[in-house]
Structures are given as structure tokens and as C-alpha cells.
Amino acid sequence: MGMRCGSNLREGAIVDGDNRAYCRIDKADREAIQNGLGKRKGCREIARSIGRSPAAVTEEVRRHRTWKDGERRGEIVPSDPEDVSCSHLLRWPWTCNGCTAYTRKCGRRQRMEYKAALAQAASEKTRSESRRGINRREEDFERIAFEIRSAILDGKSPGQICLAKPHLGLAPSTLYRWAERGYFSMSPMDFRRRVGYRPRKGQSERRPTSHGEERSYAAFCALPEEQRARACEMDTVLGKARDEQCLLTLFLRPCKVQPVLLLPKKASGAVASALDSLERAMGKHPFKRLFGIILTDNGVEFADTAAIEASAFGGDARCKVYYCDVRASQQKGACERNHVELRKMLPKRRGISFDDLTERDCAFVMSHVNSQPRPSLMGMSPLGMLRAADEEARDALCAALGMEEIPFDALALTLDAVNAQRAERGLGPLA
């Protein structure tokens, strides 16, 4: 049942089942009014046709009529314009719509018209500019603000907050707007950085990989779509220039889980050894289901293809490795983009040395990064998506790496969280 917008109906108004006579005039009503004016219909006739009161139709036309000619064309006519002598403009229809008394060469200076599109735009602008403050009770807003501030300080994005807390009834744009107005005692600068990428200019011609045509990116693209969709993208993440240790990342395309392996050095032997250890801990079959197809770049640490593909258990190869074109790491862009999530907890230019990292630090970082709700996963976390797709492989991966799924309220995606965890183990901060 619709909202009743008035108690007394004026003469000539017809009210349908939704009691629309005094409700806000919409776009369809304005188009009907314009058509009625063009056909020289009376006010009451137009009002009956759209189920409104004659007074509402009259007020709509007078309020939103615009100048028809001259420099003021398209501007709203004042409520009491000067020097108006034409009877058509002093009473209904209030405009020149449908007027046949004069030709297009009408010599009168005041010529006005009613256009539905201009009236609709003016109405929407008025409604938008009239909104002030927040439509919440003070105690409710304080509770909401506390939840949001706590989540923002833990490194969560407005999008993640809205996904994980639907009871707030908010959109990410609302949180940004509230922050801009200072409602949280915060500014958008306190939010997580929104990453943007500039388009590359003057790209050089792509060169094929030196690992052979059968392992090229073209060969990877020739695979069936189902196989490409479940491929794993592999890369390394470096700390300081003088660090020996680095991180090996394995991004699973279907679920966006990104395991992290700590390498003693950036070398092909270290990569193969890390994959051997992971395969032994997971088991041959769960490993092959997750990492059966690997796409990586042409870094020296990935040069030993045979060692990477060889199973630690012997027999058949555990995976098939393909390589991006030379200087075309964007071909595995999902992995590169997800490094942004990793860098929230291990940021650059903060004096962090990867030589100080331990396996438990990596497990802590992986647990939090892979427990974030993702809009692209319909609000599920990567680990939650993997559990839904292959629970056995998910359990084997988590057990092998010490990774666990973290509840949203316990997520902390900051360097301070890593340092706090290290302090509990009696270790010093990373930076």
C-alpha cells in the first residue's frame, strides 16, 4: 500500500489505489504534462490523466517553466517575472507550449516553455542539494562510527566494511562522503590507498620467451579456457636491495588465494626446494590440483624449468610451467595486483628487511591477506572460496603453511599487527 501524501483531495483529482494525488511528481508525469500542454489540454484534464490534483499540475508548470529564446534560454523563469503582458503567461497554460495565436516570429519578448527533461533535472538538483546531515539517531550514528573507525584503523577498506557488515546499511561511497565531511573525526587520507595504474606509453615490441615455443605465453593462451582459469601465477617479492631472503608468491586465479613461501635467496634452486617442501607437506594430488599449471615471468629464479616441474615424489611431473613474454609481466597481472594486498602488511620504504622475516611471520601475513572479503568473490574471502571449491586441498594448504582463516572483526592488515605478533613471540619489530 502506497504512502498517503495528503488528507484532502482537491476538485478534479482522481486518486488510484496508491493514493498518488499529492505524491511527488515523477518523470513520466512530467512527460505527460508536456504532451498535454502541446495538445492544448486544460489543467483539470491533464490532472485527471496522471492522477494528480489540478493545483499540483499548475504549480509544476509555473515552477519549472523556462525562457524559450534569447540569452536566458533554458533558465528557470522567476516566480514573478517582470513586464509580462501575454495572457497565456499570466494564467493557464502559463507557457507558450501549443500556442497558435502567434507564429514563430512572435514579437513578444517574454516567451516561455515547459520541457519535461529540464523540469526533471531541476527537481533532482533541488532534492540533492536539500539533503543535509545524516538520517540517523545520534546514538546509532556513534555506534556505527565506532565500528567504522576501528575497521579503518585495522587497514580495512570501505568496500570490505560494507560487505562484512550489511547490518549497517551503508555503501562505500557513503563512507567516503562522511569522511570528507569529517563525521568520523577522520579524512579519506586515513583510508586504505586506492590503487590506480597509468596506461603504459611507448611499449616496446614483445619478445617471446627463451624457454621455447611450447612454454610461451602464446602456448598458454592456446590452452582450454577452463585450464587457464584455474592456473597459478608465480612471482617473487623483494625487500631491501641487500636482503638475501625474498618471498615466493603463488596466486591461485579461481579463488584469489596467494600463498607465500620464504626463500633463503633469489635463486632457481631455492624456488625448486620451496616447491618440493610444499608438495611433500600437502601431498602430490592436492598440490597438483592447485598448482598443476603455473604462469610466471622470465626471472633468473625461474630459469630451471625441469627442477620446478619435477615432483618431489618422483614419477610424473607435478606441474607444467609457462612463461610470459619478455618485459610483459602484466600478462600475469592478477598476481602483480595482489602484491598490493601483501604490501599493506609489509610496506615498501619503511625500513623492513626481509632477512628478519620468519615462517610464522609469513603464516600470519597469509592468514590475514587471504581472509579479506572480496567484492569479486561476492563478499567471500579467498580462503572461504577455496574451501567451497576444494575443501581437501584447502585444508592441506593451510596445514602445510600454518595458514588459518581469520574472522572479519579480528582482521588487522597493518605493519603494526605484524609487529605485535612478533612481540608476543619475543622478537623485535620489523621496522
MIDOLUM-272661 format. One record per residue (C-alpha): residue number from 1; chain; z, x, y. Coordinates in Angstrom, 2 decimals, padded with zeros to 5 digits, m for minus. Layout:
ATOM  num  cadena       c3       c1       c2
ATOM  NUM       A        Z        X        Y
...
//
This chain:
ATOM  num  cadena       c3       c1       c2
ATOM    1       A   000.00   000.00   000.00
ATOM    2       A  m001.01   001.43   003.33
ATOM    3       A   001.19   002.06   006.35
ATOM    4       A   001.58  m000.80   008.84
ATOM    5       A   000.84   000.66   012.24
ATOM    6       A   001.61  m002.36   014.42
ATOM    7       A   003.56  m005.58   014.33
ATOM    8       A   001.48  m007.94   016.48
ATOM    9       A  m002.24  m008.26   015.95
ATOM   10       A  m004.40  m008.99   018.94
ATOM   11       A  m007.01  m011.68   019.09
ATOM   12       A  m010.18  m010.91   017.25
ATOM   13       A  m008.77  m008.18   014.98
ATOM   14       A  m009.36  m008.52   011.28
ATOM   15       A  m006.82  m006.80   009.02
ATOM   16       A  m007.75  m005.85   005.48
ATOM   17       A  m005.37  m005.15   002.62
ATOM   18       A  m004.41  m001.77   004.04
ATOM   19       A  m003.37  m003.17   007.47
ATOM   20       A  m005.76  m000.85   009.30
ATOM   21       A  m005.95  m002.69   012.63
ATOM   22       A  m003.75  m000.29   014.52
ATOM   23       A  m004.08   002.84   012.39
ATOM   24       A  m005.73   005.97   013.71
ATOM   25       A  m009.48   005.65   014.22
ATOM   26       A  m011.40   007.93   011.88
ATOM   27       A  m014.84   009.50   011.82
ATOM   28       A  m016.53   006.57   010.05
ATOM   29       A  m015.10   004.15   012.62
ATOM   30       A  m016.44   006.25   015.49
ATOM   31       A  m019.91   006.34   013.98
ATOM   32       A  m019.80   002.53   013.63
ATOM   33       A  m018.74   002.21   017.27
ATOM   34       A  m021.61   004.43   018.41
ATOM   35       A  m024.11   002.40   016.35
ATOM   36       A  m022.69  m000.84   017.74
ATOM   37       A  m022.99   000.38   021.32
ATOM   38       A  m026.58   001.42   020.70
ATOM   39       A  m027.34  m002.10   019.45
ATOM   40       A  m025.59  m003.68   022.49
ATOM   41       A  m022.92  m005.38   020.38
ATOM   42       A  m019.83  m006.82   022.00
ATOM   43       A  m016.39  m005.31   021.79
ATOM   44       A  m014.99  m008.03   019.54
ATOM   45       A  m017.97  m007.84   017.19
ATOM   46       A  m017.58  m004.08   016.73
ATOM   47       A  m013.82  m004.50   016.29
ATOM   48       A  m014.30  m007.09   013.54
ATOM   49       A  m016.82  m004.92   011.73
ATOM   50       A  m014.42  m001.97   011.41
ATOM   51       A  m011.18  m003.92   011.07
ATOM   52       A  m009.67  m002.80   014.36
ATOM   53       A  m008.37  m004.55   017.44
ATOM   54       A  m010.68  m005.01   020.45
ATOM   55       A  m008.17  m003.12   022.57
ATOM   56       A  m008.36  m000.12   020.22
ATOM   57       A  m012.15  m000.06   020.39
ATOM   58       A  m012.12  m000.33   024.20
ATOM   59       A  m009.56   002.45   024.53
ATOM   60       A  m011.53   004.66   022.14
ATOM   61       A  m014.74   004.32   024.15
ATOM   62       A  m013.07   004.85   027.54
ATOM   63       A  m011.04   007.83   026.34
ATOM   64       A  m013.89   009.70   024.66
ATOM   65       A  m016.94   008.89   026.78
ATOM   66       A  m018.69   011.97   028.15
ATOM   67       A  m021.07   012.76   031.01
ATOM   68       A  m024.66   012.33   029.94
ATOM   69       A  m026.54   014.52   032.41
ATOM   70       A  m026.11   017.42   034.77
ATOM   71       A  m023.84   020.41   034.70
ATOM   72       A  m020.97   018.35   033.31
ATOM   73       A  m022.96   017.17   030.30
ATOM   74       A  m020.73   016.77   027.24
ATOM   75       A  m017.48   016.92   029.24
ATOM   76       A  m014.90   014.15   028.88
ATOM   77       A  m015.05   011.61   031.70
ATOM   78       A  m011.75   011.25   033.65
ATOM   79       A  m009.86   008.01   033.19
ATOM   80       A  m010.62   007.01   036.80
ATOM   81       A  m013.93   008.65   037.80
ATOM   82       A  m014.99   008.56   041.45
ATOM   83       A  m017.98   006.82   043.04
ATOM   84       A  m018.81   004.65   040.05
ATOM   85       A  m020.79   001.56   041.03
ATOM   86       A  m022.69   000.61   037.86
ATOM   87       A  m021.22  m002.50   036.24
ATOM   88       A  m021.92  m001.07   032.79
ATOM   89       A  m019.45   001.72   033.53
ATOM   90       A  m016.72  m000.45   035.11
ATOM   91       A  m016.31  m002.81   032.17
ATOM   92       A  m017.57  m003.10   028.60
ATOM   93       A  m019.52  m001.22   027.27
ATOM   94       A  m018.19   001.46   029.71
ATOM   95       A  m021.16   003.71   028.81
ATOM   96       A  m024.94   003.90   029.10
ATOM   97       A  m025.37   003.55   025.30
ATOM   98       A  m028.02   000.92   024.60
ATOM   99       A  m028.64   000.26   028.29
ATOM  100       A  m032.10  m001.27   029.00
ATOM  101       A  m031.62  m002.07   032.65
ATOM  102       A  m032.91   001.30   033.71
ATOM  103       A  m035.45   003.76   032.44
ATOM  104       A  m034.74   007.36   031.55
ATOM  105       A  m035.43   008.10   035.21
ATOM  106       A  m032.33   006.19   036.26
ATOM  107       A  m031.38   007.39   039.72
ATOM  108       A  m027.66   006.78   039.36
ATOM  109       A  m025.59   009.94   039.42
ATOM  110       A  m022.91   008.69   037.05
ATOM  111       A  m024.39   008.37   033.59
ATOM  112       A  m022.02   008.32   030.61
ATOM  113       A  m022.37   008.03   026.86
ATOM  114       A  m020.24   007.74   023.76
ATOM  115       A  m021.00   010.16   020.90
ATOM  116       A  m019.09   009.93   017.64
ATOM  117       A  m019.28   013.69   016.93
ATOM  118       A  m017.87   014.65   020.34
ATOM  119       A  m015.18   011.98   020.09
ATOM  120       A  m014.11   013.20   016.65
ATOM  121       A  m013.94   016.82   017.82
ATOM  122       A  m011.85   015.87   020.87
ATOM  123       A  m009.48   013.81   018.72
ATOM  124       A  m008.97   016.63   016.22
ATOM  125       A  m008.33   019.12   019.03
ATOM  126       A  m005.73   016.84   020.58
ATOM  127       A  m003.95   016.35   017.27
ATOM  128       A  m003.94   020.08   016.58
ATOM  129       A  m002.62   021.05   020.00
ATOM  130       A   000.08   018.38   019.91
ATOM  131       A   001.83   019.88   016.89
ATOM  132       A   004.99   021.74   017.81
ATOM  133       A   007.72   023.35   015.79
ATOM  134       A   008.37   022.76   012.09
ATOM  135       A   008.66   019.41   010.38
ATOM  136       A   011.84   020.40   008.53
ATOM  137       A   015.53   019.75   008.91
ATOM  138       A   017.41   022.76   010.25
ATOM  139       A   019.49   023.28   007.09
ATOM  140       A   016.37   023.00   004.88
ATOM  141       A   014.48   025.47   007.01
ATOM  142       A   017.34   028.01   006.91
ATOM  143       A   017.37   027.82   003.12
ATOM  144       A   013.57   028.26   002.96
ATOM  145       A   013.65   031.13   005.46
ATOM  146       A   016.30   032.95   003.41
ATOM  147       A   014.20   032.68   000.24
ATOM  148       A   011.09   033.89   002.04
ATOM  149       A   012.79   036.81   003.81
ATOM  150       A   014.32   038.01   000.55
ATOM  151       A   010.97   037.85  m001.24
ATOM  152       A   009.11   039.62   001.60
ATOM  153       A   011.65   042.45   001.67
ATOM  154       A   011.09   042.88  m002.08
ATOM  155       A   007.41   043.55  m001.43
ATOM  156       A   006.01   040.18  m002.50
ATOM  157       A   003.02   038.70  m000.72
ATOM  158       A   002.94   035.21   000.88
ATOM  159       A   000.42   034.15  m001.77
ATOM  160       A   002.74   035.19  m004.60
ATOM  161       A   005.69   033.46  m002.96
ATOM  162       A   003.81   030.18  m002.66
ATOM  163       A   002.58   030.40  m006.26
ATOM  164       A   006.01   031.14  m007.71
ATOM  165       A   007.91   028.67  m005.51
ATOM  166       A   005.88   025.44  m005.41
ATOM  167       A   009.05   023.51  m004.52
ATOM  168       A   008.80   024.96  m001.01
ATOM  169       A   005.57   023.04  m000.46
ATOM  170       A   004.03   025.82   001.63
ATOM  171       A   000.67   027.57   001.87
ATOM  172       A   000.24   031.32   002.56
ATOM  173       A  m001.38   030.52   005.92
ATOM  174       A   001.79   028.63   006.90
ATOM  175       A   003.97   031.67   006.20
ATOM  176       A   001.71   033.90   008.30
ATOM  177       A   001.74   031.36   011.15
ATOM  178       A   005.54   031.01   011.03
ATOM  179       A   005.92   034.79   011.08
ATOM  180       A   003.58   035.09   014.08
ATOM  181       A   005.81   032.63   015.93
ATOM  182       A   008.95   034.57   014.99
ATOM  183       A   010.55   031.84   012.87
ATOM  184       A   011.80   034.33   010.22
ATOM  185       A   013.01   036.99   012.64
ATOM  186       A   010.06   038.86   011.12
ATOM  187       A   006.46   039.56   012.05
ATOM  188       A   003.28   039.80   009.94
ATOM  189       A   003.73   043.60   010.11
ATOM  190       A   006.68   043.17   007.71
ATOM  191       A   004.41   041.53   005.13
ATOM  192       A   002.56   043.40   002.45
ATOM  193       A  m000.55   045.10   003.70
ATOM  194       A  m003.69   043.00   003.32
ATOM  195       A  m006.32   045.35   001.97
ATOM  196       A  m009.85   045.30   003.28
ATOM  197       A  m012.80   047.51   002.39
ATOM  198       A  m015.58   048.61   004.68
ATOM  199       A  m019.11   048.41   003.34
ATOM  200       A  m020.46   051.82   002.47
ATOM  201       A  m023.22   053.24   004.63
ATOM  202       A  m025.93   055.62   003.67
ATOM  203       A  m025.21   055.65  m000.05
ATOM  204       A  m026.96   058.40  m001.91
ATOM  205       A  m029.16   057.56  m004.87
ATOM  206       A  m027.12   057.05  m008.00
ATOM  207       A  m027.48   059.72  m010.64
ATOM  208       A  m026.95   058.93  m014.32
ATOM  209       A  m024.04   060.46  m016.18
ATOM  210       A  m024.47   063.73  m018.01
ATOM  211       A  m022.84   062.28  m021.14
ATOM  212       A  m026.08   060.84  m022.46
ATOM  213       A  m028.05   057.66  m022.06
ATOM  214       A  m026.10   055.92  m024.85
ATOM  215       A  m022.89   056.25  m022.80
ATOM  216       A  m024.32   055.48  m019.36
ATOM  217       A  m023.42   052.58  m017.15
ATOM  218       A  m026.78   051.03  m017.93
ATOM  219       A  m025.86   051.08  m021.64
ATOM  220       A  m022.53   049.45  m020.78
ATOM  221       A  m024.29   046.70  m018.83
ATOM  222       A  m026.57   046.12  m021.83
ATOM  223       A  m023.57   045.09  m023.95
ATOM  224       A  m022.98   041.39  m024.56
ATOM  225       A  m021.11   039.69  m021.75
ATOM  226       A  m018.11   038.97  m023.98
ATOM  227       A  m017.68   042.67  m024.75
ATOM  228       A  m017.99   043.70  m021.10
ATOM  229       A  m015.43   041.07  m020.09
ATOM  230       A  m012.77   042.50  m022.42
ATOM  231       A  m013.46   046.16  m021.60
ATOM  232       A  m010.79   048.57  m020.37
ATOM  233       A  m011.29   050.62  m017.18
ATOM  234       A  m009.68   054.07  m017.23
ATOM  235       A  m008.80   056.35  m014.32
ATOM  236       A  m006.20   058.85  m013.08
ATOM  237       A  m003.85   058.65  m010.09
ATOM  238       A  m002.68   061.84  m008.40
ATOM  239       A   000.43   062.71  m006.42
ATOM  240       A   000.74   065.76  m004.20
ATOM  241       A  m002.01   068.37  m004.30
ATOM  242       A   000.23   070.91  m006.05
ATOM  243       A   001.62   068.49  m008.67
ATOM  244       A   000.95   069.22  m012.31
ATOM  245       A   001.73   065.74  m013.61
ATOM  246       A  m000.51   062.78  m012.93
ATOM  247       A  m000.88   059.19  m014.11
ATOM  248       A  m003.47   057.81  m016.53
ATOM  249       A  m004.18   054.14  m015.85
ATOM  250       A  m005.81   051.71  m018.28
ATOM  251       A  m006.87   048.43  m016.67
ATOM  252       A  m007.48   045.52  m019.07
ATOM  253       A  m010.11   043.29  m017.46
ATOM  254       A  m009.31   039.91  m019.10
ATOM  255       A  m005.60   039.81  m018.23
ATOM  256       A  m005.33   042.44  m015.43
ATOM  257       A  m002.59   044.36  m017.24
ATOM  258       A  m002.58   048.00  m016.19
ATOM  259       A  m000.56   050.32  m018.48
ATOM  260       A   000.35   053.73  m017.03
ATOM  261       A   000.67   056.92  m019.10
ATOM  262       A   002.29   060.05  m017.72
ATOM  263       A   000.11   063.13  m018.25
ATOM  264       A   001.60   066.66  m018.13
ATOM  265       A  m001.60   067.82  m016.43
ATOM  266       A  m005.02   066.58  m015.46
ATOM  267       A  m006.98   067.82  m018.48
ATOM  268       A  m009.09   066.32  m021.24
ATOM  269       A  m006.65   067.45  m023.90
ATOM  270       A  m003.78   065.67  m022.13
ATOM  271       A  m005.77   062.42  m021.95
ATOM  272       A  m006.60   062.54  m025.66
ATOM  273       A  m002.98   063.34  m026.58
ATOM  274       A  m001.67   060.45  m024.47
ATOM  275       A  m004.06   058.02  m026.12
ATOM  276       A  m003.07   059.38  m029.56
ATOM  277       A   000.59   058.75  m028.81
ATOM  278       A  m000.14   055.23  m027.57
ATOM  279       A  m002.22   054.42  m030.65
ATOM  280       A   000.50   055.64  m033.03
ATOM  281       A   003.13   053.60  m031.21
ATOM  282       A   001.03   050.41  m031.10
ATOM  283       A  m000.78   050.61  m034.40
ATOM  284       A  m004.51   051.09  m034.97
ATOM  285       A  m005.61   047.46  m034.90
ATOM  286       A  m003.67   046.24  m031.83
ATOM  287       A  m004.84   049.37  m029.96
ATOM  288       A  m008.48   048.74  m030.86
ATOM  289       A  m008.29   045.09  m029.79
ATOM  290       A  m007.10   046.07  m026.30
ATOM  291       A  m008.86   049.40  m025.76
ATOM  292       A  m011.91   049.14  m028.01
ATOM  293       A  m014.36   049.59  m025.10
ATOM  294       A  m013.47   051.95  m022.25
ATOM  295       A  m015.34   052.43  m018.97
ATOM  296       A  m014.39   055.49  m016.93
ATOM  297       A  m015.78   057.94  m014.38
ATOM  298       A  m017.13   061.46  m014.79
ATOM  299       A  m013.89   063.31  m014.07
ATOM  300       A  m013.26   066.56  m015.96
ATOM  301       A  m010.23   064.98  m017.63
ATOM  302       A  m012.57   062.55  m019.44
ATOM  303       A  m015.16   065.13  m020.49
ATOM  304       A  m014.07   065.38  m024.16
ATOM  305       A  m015.57   062.12  m025.38
ATOM  306       A  m015.10   062.90  m029.07
ATOM  307       A  m011.36   063.54  m028.68
ATOM  308       A  m010.88   060.33  m026.69
ATOM  309       A  m012.73   058.23  m029.26
ATOM  310       A  m011.24   059.83  m032.40
ATOM  311       A  m008.45   057.80  m033.98
ATOM  312       A  m005.05   059.41  m034.47
ATOM  313       A  m005.05   057.80  m037.93
ATOM  314       A  m008.44   059.24  m038.88
ATOM  315       A  m011.36   057.21  m040.15
ATOM  316       A  m013.39   055.08  m037.75
ATOM  317       A  m013.33   055.71  m034.02
ATOM  318       A  m010.65   053.82  m032.13
ATOM  319       A  m012.87   053.09  m029.12
ATOM  320       A  m016.27   053.53  m027.51
ATOM  321       A  m016.38   055.30  m024.13
ATOM  322       A  m018.93   054.59  m021.39
ATOM  323       A  m019.25   056.40  m018.06
ATOM  324       A  m020.06   055.18  m014.56
ATOM  325       A  m022.94   056.68  m012.67
ATOM  326       A  m022.16   059.84  m010.74
ATOM  327       A  m020.28   059.07  m007.50
ATOM  328       A  m020.24   055.36  m008.28
ATOM  329       A  m016.60   054.71  m009.14
ATOM  330       A  m016.99   051.23  m007.64
ATOM  331       A  m018.61   050.30  m010.95
ATOM  332       A  m015.05   050.12  m012.25
ATOM  333       A  m013.76   048.56  m009.07
ATOM  334       A  m011.11   046.36  m010.70
ATOM  335       A  m009.16   049.43  m011.79
ATOM  336       A  m009.54   051.07  m008.37
ATOM  337       A  m008.37   047.90  m006.64
ATOM  338       A  m005.34   047.53  m008.89
ATOM  339       A  m004.18   051.01  m007.88
ATOM  340       A  m003.20   049.31  m004.62
ATOM  341       A  m000.55   047.41  m006.58
ATOM  342       A   000.69   050.68  m008.09
ATOM  343       A   000.83   052.36  m004.69
ATOM  344       A   003.21   049.71  m003.39
ATOM  345       A   005.90   051.31  m005.52
ATOM  346       A   004.58   054.90  m005.43
ATOM  347       A   003.03   055.09  m001.94
ATOM  348       A   000.98   057.97  m000.64
ATOM  349       A   002.15   060.17   002.22
ATOM  350       A   005.82   059.53   001.52
ATOM  351       A   006.60   062.92   000.06
ATOM  352       A   006.57   061.66  m003.54
ATOM  353       A   006.00   064.33  m006.17
ATOM  354       A   004.66   063.06  m009.48
ATOM  355       A   006.30   066.09  m011.12
ATOM  356       A   009.61   064.25  m010.62
ATOM  357       A   008.43   061.14  m012.46
ATOM  358       A   009.78   060.32  m015.92
ATOM  359       A   008.61   057.96  m018.65
ATOM  360       A   011.35   055.50  m017.66
ATOM  361       A   010.12   055.54  m014.07
ATOM  362       A   006.63   054.66  m015.31
ATOM  363       A   008.02   051.88  m017.51
ATOM  364       A   009.92   050.44  m014.54
ATOM  365       A   006.85   050.53  m012.31
ATOM  366       A   004.61   049.00  m015.01
ATOM  367       A   007.08   046.20  m015.68
ATOM  368       A   007.18   045.08  m012.06
ATOM  369       A   003.49   045.59  m011.22
ATOM  370       A   002.35   043.67  m014.31
ATOM  371       A   004.83   040.82  m013.77
ATOM  372       A   003.44   039.74  m010.40
ATOM  373       A   001.89   036.25  m010.33
ATOM  374       A  m001.82   036.48  m009.56
ATOM  375       A  m003.89   033.74  m007.89
ATOM  376       A  m006.88   034.86  m010.01
ATOM  377       A  m004.82   034.13  m013.14
ATOM  378       A  m003.86   030.62  m011.98
ATOM  379       A  m000.42   031.85  m010.94
ATOM  380       A   000.33   033.61  m014.22
ATOM  381       A   001.38   037.24  m014.39
ATOM  382       A  m000.82   039.80  m016.21
ATOM  383       A   001.78   040.19  m018.97
ATOM  384       A   002.07   036.41  m019.24
ATOM  385       A  m001.71   036.11  m019.58
ATOM  386       A  m001.79   038.82  m022.24
ATOM  387       A   001.00   037.08  m024.15
ATOM  388       A  m001.03   033.86  m024.13
ATOM  389       A  m004.20   035.65  m025.28
ATOM  390       A  m002.81   038.07  m027.90
ATOM  391       A   000.95   037.99  m028.35
ATOM  392       A   000.93   040.59  m031.15
ATOM  393       A  m000.97   043.15  m029.06
ATOM  394       A   001.19   042.38  m026.04
ATOM  395       A   004.42   042.95  m027.97
ATOM  396       A   003.04   046.20  m029.45
ATOM  397       A   002.00   047.47  m025.99
ATOM  398       A   005.35   046.60  m024.39
ATOM  399       A   007.31   048.21  m027.23
ATOM  400       A   005.19   051.36  m027.07
ATOM  401       A   005.61   051.83  m023.30
ATOM  402       A   009.06   050.33  m022.71
ATOM  403       A   007.50   047.63  m020.56
ATOM  404       A   009.04   044.18  m020.10
ATOM  405       A   008.18   041.02  m018.20
ATOM  406       A   010.31   040.60  m015.07
ATOM  407       A   011.23   037.14  m013.66
ATOM  408       A   009.81   036.49  m010.19
ATOM  409       A   013.17   036.42  m008.43
ATOM  410       A   014.01   039.84  m009.89
ATOM  411       A   010.71   041.47  m008.86
ATOM  412       A   011.06   044.39  m006.47
ATOM  413       A   007.76   046.02  m005.52
ATOM  414       A   009.04   048.81  m003.29
ATOM  415       A   009.84   052.51  m003.49
ATOM  416       A   013.47   051.65  m002.76
ATOM  417       A   013.61   049.71  m006.04
ATOM  418       A   012.35   052.77  m007.96
ATOM  419       A   014.92   055.00  m006.26
ATOM  420       A   017.71   052.50  m007.00
ATOM  421       A   016.75   052.50  m010.67
ATOM  422       A   016.76   056.31  m010.72
ATOM  423       A   020.18   056.38  m009.05
ATOM  424       A   021.59   054.24  m011.86
ATOM  425       A   020.47   056.99  m014.26
ATOM  426       A   022.00   059.74  m012.15
ATOM  427       A   018.68   061.01  m010.76
ATOM  428       A   017.80   061.72  m007.16
ATOM  429       A   015.30   059.69  m005.12
ATOM  430       A   011.60   060.38  m005.32
ATOM  431       A   011.33   060.57  m001.54
//
